[in-house]
Amino acid sequence: MMATATVEFTEGRTTRLVYHDTVVVTLTPKYITLNTGGWNTRTTVARMNGASLRHELGFHAFRKGGEVFVKRGGKVYSFTNNKLVLSR
């Protein structure tokens, strides 16, 4: 069961998780694209973390000082223009 206002769908080899009108997570065989859409909220972070757990992606998103960051493999990554692309 998906959370409120959240839809996940797969087309070919690409999976997208949409929260309201923002594609928060896009998964391809090579990349994970995270997108806050400018909404640096607890719920946006929760949707990203839910996708990470569900698809075993190995990252953890968190908020600090009103911004979103991602921790993966001992490194912390920041977003540029609301987006972050990680290799799979």
QUICOR-V147837 format. One record per helix or strand of 2 or more residues. SS is the DSSP state (H for helix, E for strand). FROM is the first residue (numbers start at 1). TO is the last residue. If there is no record, write none. Layout:
BEGIN
ss: [SS & SS]
from: [FROM & FROM]
to: [TO & TO]
END
This chain:
BEGIN
ss: [E & E & E & E & H & E & E & E & E]
from: [6 & 14 & 22 & 31 & 42 & 59 & 67 & 75 & 83]
to: [11 & 19 & 27 & 35 & 54 & 64 & 72 & 78 & 87]
END
